[in-house]
Amino acid sequence: QVQLVESGGGLVQAGDSLRLSCAASGRTSSTYVMGWFRQAPGKEREFVAGINLSGSMTQYEDSVKGRFTISRDNAKNTVYLQMNSLKPEDTAVYYCAAARFGVTTYTLESRYDYWGQGTQVTVSS
C-alpha cells in the first residue's frame, strides 16, 4: 500500500500564494504518476495537475494554467503544487493521488490507485 499525506493548505487572501505538499510512504515505487485534484462544496472533484515520474511531462487544468506549478522530489518522495495568484474560485479540498503505472491521460480519476485525505484551501476576497 501507498500512503499519501497532503499538507500546506490554509486560509489566504486573493492574490496570495500557497505551496501544497504530498508526502508518499509505503510502496513508493507505485508512484509513477502523481496528480492533484480538488473538490469545492457542491461540485464534482476535478483534475488540477499531473506529473510523470521524471517530471518531464506535466498537465494542467485550463483554469490554473500559468498560475499553478506541479513538481516532485523523488528523493523525498514528495510532490508539490505551487499555487500563485490564488482566486476565491480556487477554494476547495485538494487531494493528491498516485498511479502505479505510466498513463497518457492524467485527468481521469480512474487512472489513479492511491489517494490522500485532502487539505483545505480557502481563498477569501
Secondary structure by P-SEA (a helix, b strand, c coil): cbbbbbcbbbbbcccbbbbbbbbbccccccccccccccccccccccccccccccccbbbbcccccccbbbbbcccccbbbbbbcccccccccbbbbbbbccccccccccccccccccbbbbbbcc
